[in-house]
Amino acid sequence: MSEVRADYDGAWKEGVEQYFEAFLAFFFPEIQAEIDWPRGYEFLDQELQQLMRESEVGKQFVDKLIKVWLNDGKETWLLVHLEIQSQVDTNFAKRMFSYHYRIFDRYNQEVVSLAILGDNQANWRPQEYSYERWGCRLSLQFPVVKLLDYEARWLELEQSDSPFAVLVMAHLRTQATTQDLAGRLRWKLSLIKRMYELGYSRDKIFQLFDLIDRLMALPPDLDLDFKAELKRFEAEQEMKYVSSIERIGIAEGIQQSIATVLKTRFQDIPPQLVEQLNQIYDREQLNYLLEKAITTESIVEFQQQLSQDNTEI
């Protein structure tokens, strides 16, 4: 059975956007306790993207820049670095320093850099970048969370009602089933059923379902098995809400519309293109691809756009 590509970055970025306070409370509670939450916070993603373009430091690894206020009334800038890496990167600490300094230089405000390490190498734990020569020393130390450490805290994850407990479980089981997609299917069903059984609200299940689905990607045949089993489970439980089925139905409707437009315009479309479309459930991305299907000059151009979008996720 072929390997499928899990959207680690997309799921984590979306999770932080939806549950920023819960993110800090789960991973960095000492930081969460010092923020003036009633005053609100602001994501500065556009400003950050512009800053990184101007910096000319290569690939962007900074995901989020959030403006917050402290309980003492002092304003600060909080940089949350959430690149979920699947392998060791020897330049990671240097990039953390580079982005930290550029943000400080631009805004002249205190910066706190944080990192989530989602790779599978237990001993890789970069937490500092420094150099020293002739009495001149520079050093940046930054807090990190190693997701692999939660394997030993699985019971704690199961007992937590934080959305990030679910996300960490999904991340770890996605990583563990890279070569066992049938096992991934079982874990995916188990995690989603658990949310129903715990009585999560409709909105919370809807949001977390989307995150889990982006992480725990399945090939088309197993994805069909997953949908069938989930629908059976929801019918048996007589659920008051069927957010997963609704979401699947909406996405499948857009997928079908894209395929219909392409067939109408170009007659024949490659089966692998259809398979790629059928693995996408993000409504924003699907709507964007529907627009492209209407305006693209050729099937080849559309395939290139589709491959580019999947690479950038």
C-alpha positions as CSV (number, residue, x, y, z in Angstrom):
1,M,0.0,0.0,0.0
2,S,1.5,3.4,-1.0
3,E,2.4,6.1,1.4
4,V,0.2,9.2,1.6
5,R,1.2,12.7,2.5
6,A,0.0,14.0,5.9
7,D,-0.6,17.7,6.2
8,Y,1.3,18.3,9.5
9,D,1.9,22.0,9.0
10,G,-1.6,22.9,7.8
11,A,-3.3,21.1,10.7
12,W,-1.1,22.7,13.3
13,K,-1.3,26.2,11.9
14,E,-5.1,26.0,11.7
15,G,-5.3,24.5,15.2
16,V,-3.3,27.5,16.6
17,E,-5.5,30.0,14.8
18,Q,-8.6,28.4,16.2
19,Y,-7.4,27.7,19.7
20,F,-4.5,30.0,20.4
21,E,-5.2,30.4,24.2
22,A,-5.7,26.7,24.5
23,F,-2.5,26.1,22.6
24,L,-0.5,28.1,25.2
25,A,-2.4,26.7,28.1
26,F,-1.5,23.1,27.0
27,F,2.1,23.6,25.9
28,F,3.3,26.7,27.7
29,P,1.0,27.3,30.7
30,E,3.4,29.8,32.3
31,I,3.1,32.0,29.3
32,Q,-0.7,31.7,29.0
33,A,-1.0,32.8,32.7
34,E,0.8,36.1,32.1
35,I,-1.2,37.3,29.0
36,D,-4.1,39.7,29.4
37,W,-6.7,37.7,27.4
38,P,-9.7,40.0,27.9
39,R,-7.7,42.6,25.9
40,G,-7.5,40.3,23.0
41,Y,-4.6,39.4,20.6
42,E,-3.8,39.9,17.0
43,F,-2.3,37.6,14.4
44,L,0.3,39.5,12.3
45,D,0.7,37.0,9.5
46,Q,0.7,39.4,6.6
47,E,3.3,41.6,8.3
48,L,5.4,38.5,9.1
49,Q,5.3,37.3,5.5
50,Q,6.4,40.7,4.2
51,L,9.2,40.8,6.7
52,M,10.4,37.3,5.7
53,R,10.3,38.3,2.0
54,E,12.4,41.3,2.7
55,S,14.9,39.3,4.8
56,E,16.0,37.1,1.9
57,V,16.9,34.2,4.2
58,G,15.5,31.5,2.1
59,K,12.5,29.2,2.9
60,Q,10.1,30.6,5.5
61,F,9.9,28.5,8.6
62,V,8.2,31.1,10.9
63,D,4.5,30.3,10.9
64,K,2.8,32.7,13.3
65,L,3.5,36.1,14.8
66,I,0.9,37.1,17.5
67,K,0.6,40.5,19.2
68,V,-0.4,40.1,22.9
69,W,-0.5,42.2,26.1
70,L,0.8,41.1,29.5
71,N,-1.3,41.3,32.7
72,D,0.9,44.2,33.9
73,G,-0.3,46.3,30.9
74,K,3.0,46.0,29.0
75,E,2.8,45.3,25.3
76,T,4.9,42.5,23.8
77,W,5.3,40.6,20.6
78,L,5.0,36.8,20.8
79,L,6.5,34.7,18.0
80,V,5.1,31.2,17.9
81,H,7.3,29.0,15.7
82,L,5.3,25.9,14.7
83,E,7.2,24.2,11.9
84,I,6.4,20.6,12.4
85,Q,9.4,18.9,11.0
86,S,9.6,15.2,10.0
87,Q,13.4,15.1,10.1
88,V,16.4,16.7,11.7
89,D,17.4,20.1,10.4
90,T,20.8,21.4,11.4
91,N,19.9,25.0,10.4
92,F,16.8,25.2,12.6
93,A,18.4,27.0,15.6
94,K,20.1,29.5,13.3
95,R,16.8,30.3,11.6
96,M,15.2,30.8,14.9
97,F,17.8,33.4,15.8
98,S,17.6,35.1,12.4
99,Y,13.8,35.5,12.5
100,H,13.9,36.5,16.2
101,Y,16.4,39.3,15.5
102,R,14.6,40.5,12.3
103,I,11.3,40.8,14.1
104,F,12.9,42.6,17.0
105,D,14.7,45.0,14.7
106,R,11.5,45.8,12.8
107,Y,9.2,46.4,15.7
108,N,11.6,47.3,18.5
109,Q,9.5,45.2,20.9
110,E,10.3,42.2,23.1
111,V,10.0,38.9,21.2
112,V,9.4,35.5,22.6
113,S,10.3,32.6,20.2
114,L,8.7,29.2,20.8
115,A,9.1,26.0,18.8
116,I,7.2,22.7,18.4
117,L,9.3,19.8,17.3
118,G,7.2,17.1,15.6
119,D,10.0,15.0,14.1
120,N,10.7,11.4,15.0
121,Q,14.2,11.7,16.3
122,A,14.1,11.6,20.1
123,N,17.6,13.1,20.6
124,W,17.2,16.1,18.3
125,R,16.3,19.0,20.6
126,P,17.7,22.3,19.4
127,Q,17.1,25.0,22.0
128,E,19.9,27.5,21.5
129,Y,21.9,29.4,18.9
130,S,25.1,31.1,19.9
131,Y,28.6,32.0,18.9
132,E,31.6,33.6,20.6
133,R,34.9,35.1,19.6
134,W,37.5,37.3,21.3
135,G,35.2,38.0,24.2
136,C,32.2,38.8,22.1
137,R,29.3,36.4,22.7
138,L,25.8,36.2,21.3
139,S,23.2,33.6,22.4
140,L,19.4,32.9,21.9
141,Q,17.8,30.3,24.0
142,F,14.2,29.3,23.2
143,P,11.6,27.0,24.7
144,V,10.7,23.9,22.7
145,V,8.1,21.2,23.0
146,K,9.0,17.7,21.7
147,L,5.9,15.9,20.7
148,L,7.5,12.5,21.0
149,D,7.7,13.0,24.7
150,Y,3.9,12.7,24.9
151,E,4.1,9.0,24.0
152,A,5.1,8.4,27.6
153,R,2.2,10.6,28.7
154,W,-0.6,9.0,26.6
155,L,-2.9,8.5,29.5
156,E,-2.6,12.2,30.3
157,L,-3.6,13.0,26.7
158,E,-6.6,10.7,26.9
159,Q,-7.8,12.4,30.1
160,S,-7.4,16.0,28.8
161,D,-10.2,17.9,27.3
162,S,-7.8,20.3,25.4
163,P,-8.1,20.2,21.6
164,F,-4.3,19.9,21.5
165,A,-4.4,16.6,23.4
166,V,-6.4,15.3,20.4
167,L,-4.1,16.9,17.9
168,V,-1.0,15.5,19.6
169,M,-2.5,12.0,19.6
170,A,-3.4,12.3,15.9
171,H,0.1,13.6,15.1
172,L,1.9,10.8,16.9
173,R,-0.4,8.1,15.5
174,T,0.0,9.5,12.0
175,Q,3.8,9.4,12.4
176,A,3.7,5.8,13.8
177,T,1.5,4.5,10.9
178,T,3.5,5.9,7.9
179,Q,3.9,2.3,6.6
180,D,0.7,0.9,8.2
181,L,-2.2,2.8,6.7
182,A,-4.8,0.2,7.8
183,G,-3.6,0.9,11.3
184,R,-3.9,4.6,10.7
185,L,-7.5,4.1,9.6
186,R,-8.3,2.3,12.9
187,W,-6.6,5.1,15.0
188,K,-8.4,7.8,13.0
189,L,-11.8,6.2,13.7
190,S,-10.9,5.7,17.4
191,L,-9.9,9.3,17.9
192,I,-13.0,10.7,16.2
193,K,-15.4,8.2,18.0
194,R,-13.7,9.3,21.3
195,M,-14.8,12.9,20.7
196,Y,-18.4,11.9,20.2
197,E,-18.3,9.7,23.3
198,L,-16.9,12.5,25.4
199,G,-19.8,14.7,24.4
200,Y,-17.8,17.4,22.5
201,S,-19.9,20.2,21.1
202,R,-20.9,20.2,17.4
203,D,-18.5,23.1,16.6
204,K,-15.6,21.5,18.4
205,I,-16.1,18.1,16.7
206,F,-16.4,19.9,13.3
207,Q,-13.2,21.8,13.8
208,L,-11.2,18.9,15.3
209,F,-12.4,16.5,12.6
210,D,-10.9,18.8,10.0
211,L,-7.6,18.9,11.8
212,I,-7.5,15.1,12.3
213,D,-8.5,14.5,8.7
214,R,-5.7,16.7,7.4
215,L,-3.1,14.9,9.6
216,M,-4.3,11.3,9.2
217,A,-4.5,11.2,5.4
218,L,-5.6,7.9,3.8
219,P,-5.4,6.5,0.3
220,P,-8.7,6.6,-1.7
221,D,-9.7,3.0,-0.9
222,L,-9.2,3.3,2.8
223,D,-10.8,6.7,2.8
224,L,-14.0,5.2,1.5
225,D,-13.8,2.5,4.2
226,F,-13.3,5.3,6.8
227,K,-16.4,7.3,5.6
228,A,-18.6,4.2,5.5
229,E,-17.6,3.2,9.1
230,L,-18.0,6.7,10.4
231,K,-21.5,7.0,8.9
232,R,-22.4,3.7,10.4
233,F,-21.2,4.7,13.8
234,E,-23.1,8.0,13.8
235,A,-26.3,6.2,12.6
236,E,-26.0,3.6,15.4
237,Q,-25.4,6.3,18.0
238,E,-28.3,8.4,16.7
239,M,-26.2,11.5,16.9
240,K,-27.9,14.9,17.2
241,Y,-25.3,16.3,14.9
242,V,-23.4,14.8,12.0
243,S,-20.7,17.3,11.4
244,S,-18.3,14.8,9.9
245,I,-20.9,13.6,7.3
246,E,-21.8,17.2,6.5
247,R,-18.2,18.2,6.0
248,I,-17.5,15.2,3.8
249,G,-20.6,15.9,1.8
250,I,-19.7,19.5,1.2
251,A,-16.2,18.6,0.2
252,E,-17.3,15.8,-2.1
253,G,-19.7,18.2,-3.8
254,I,-16.9,20.7,-4.6
255,Q,-14.7,17.8,-5.7
256,Q,-17.4,16.7,-8.1
257,S,-17.9,20.2,-9.4
258,I,-14.2,20.6,-10.2
259,A,-14.1,17.3,-12.0
260,T,-17.2,18.2,-14.0
261,V,-15.8,21.5,-15.1
262,L,-12.6,19.9,-16.2
263,K,-14.3,17.2,-18.1
264,T,-16.6,19.7,-19.8
265,R,-13.7,21.9,-20.9
266,F,-11.1,19.2,-21.7
267,Q,-13.0,15.9,-22.1
268,D,-10.5,13.5,-20.6
269,I,-8.8,14.0,-17.2
270,P,-6.2,11.7,-15.8
271,P,-7.4,9.3,-13.1
272,Q,-4.5,10.3,-10.8
273,L,-5.8,13.9,-10.9
274,V,-9.1,12.7,-9.7
275,E,-7.5,10.8,-6.9
276,Q,-5.6,13.9,-5.8
277,L,-8.8,15.9,-5.7
278,N,-10.5,13.2,-3.7
279,Q,-7.9,13.5,-0.9
280,I,-8.5,17.2,-0.4
281,Y,-11.2,18.2,2.1
282,D,-10.2,21.8,2.9
283,R,-13.1,23.9,1.6
284,E,-11.0,27.0,1.0
285,Q,-8.5,25.1,-1.0
286,L,-11.2,23.3,-3.0
287,N,-13.0,26.5,-3.8
288,Y,-9.8,28.0,-5.0
289,L,-9.2,24.9,-7.2
290,L,-12.8,25.3,-8.6
291,E,-11.9,28.8,-9.7
292,K,-8.7,27.5,-11.3
293,A,-10.6,24.8,-13.1
294,I,-12.8,27.4,-14.7
295,T,-9.9,29.7,-15.8
296,T,-7.0,27.3,-16.4
297,E,-5.7,27.1,-20.0
298,S,-5.1,23.3,-19.9
299,I,-5.2,20.1,-17.8
300,V,-1.4,20.3,-17.5
301,E,-1.6,23.8,-16.1
302,F,-4.3,22.7,-13.6
303,Q,-2.2,19.7,-12.5
304,Q,0.8,21.9,-11.9
305,Q,-1.3,24.2,-9.8
306,L,-2.7,21.2,-7.8
307,S,0.8,19.8,-7.2
308,Q,2.1,23.3,-6.2
309,D,-0.8,23.7,-3.7
310,N,-0.1,20.3,-2.1
311,T,3.6,21.0,-1.9
312,E,3.0,24.3,-0.1
313,I,0.6,22.9,2.5
